[in-house]
Amino acid sequence: MRLIDNYTPPTADDLNRLKETLGYTGNQMADLAGVASNSQWRKYTGGESPRAMSPHILFYMAAQQVLSKNELDRVLDKMKEIGASF
């Protein structure tokens, strides 16, 4: 089952606008995106040729913003059931 087809990533401006809307620091955005640090986050939002955000990272960010704690816990439980540990 493919969940997302014909994906076009958000632009650097789109991501910067989200950061401003949320009032987050670069480090907070890195946490939201599940990337290592602010410097990794900036690769999506700056420079001459910003990195395109993959759909799984954007999905991870969006899920954290719209799913309830209970729904997120169900996803994390499923990840553990599949074999992950954290």
C-alpha positions in Angstrom: 0.0 0.0 0.0 1.6 3.2 -1.1 0.2 6.1 1.0 1.6 9.0 -0.9 2.0 9.4 -4.7 3.2 12.2 -6.8 4.9 13.9 -3.9 6.2 17.5 -4.3 8.2 18.6 -1.2 7.6 21.9 0.6 9.9 24.7 -0.4 12.4 26.2 1.9 10.0 29.2 2.3 7.2 26.8 3.2 9.4 25.2 5.9 10.6 28.6 7.2 7.0 29.8 7.4 6.0 26.7 9.4 8.9 27.4 11.8 7.7 30.9 12.3 4.1 29.9 12.7 5.1 27.4 15.4 7.5 29.9 17.0 10.1 27.1 17.1 13.9 27.4 17.2 16.0 25.6 14.7 16.7 22.9 17.4 13.0 22.5 18.0 12.4 22.1 14.3 15.2 19.5 14.1 13.5 17.6 16.9 10.1 17.8 15.1 11.7 16.5 11.9 13.6 13.8 13.7 17.0 15.1 12.4 20.2 15.3 14.4 20.5 19.1 14.9 19.8 22.6 13.9 22.5 22.4 11.3 20.7 19.4 9.7 17.4 21.3 9.7 19.0 24.2 8.0 19.9 22.0 5.1 16.2 22.0 4.2 15.7 25.8 4.6 18.9 27.6 3.5 21.7 27.9 1.1 21.8 28.1 -2.7 20.2 24.7 -3.1 18.2 23.5 -0.1 17.7 19.8 0.3 14.3 18.5 -0.6 12.4 17.1 2.3 11.5 13.4 1.9 7.8 12.5 2.4 8.6 10.3 5.4 10.2 13.2 7.3 7.3 15.5 6.4 4.8 12.8 7.4 6.6 12.4 10.8 6.4 16.2 11.4 2.8 16.4 10.4 1.8 13.4 12.5 3.2 15.0 15.6 1.2 18.1 15.0 -2.2 16.5 14.4 -2.3 13.2 16.1 -3.3 12.9 19.8 -0.9 11.5 22.3 -3.0 8.3 22.3 -2.8 8.0 18.6 1.0 8.6 18.6 1.4 6.0 21.4 -0.5 3.5 19.2 2.0 4.1 16.4 5.0 3.8 18.7 3.5 0.6 20.2 3.2 -0.8 16.6 6.8 0.1 15.9 7.8 -1.9 19.0 5.6 -4.8 17.9 7.4 -4.8 14.6 10.8 -5.0 16.4 12.0 -1.5 17.2 13.2 -0.5 20.6 13.5 3.0 22.1 
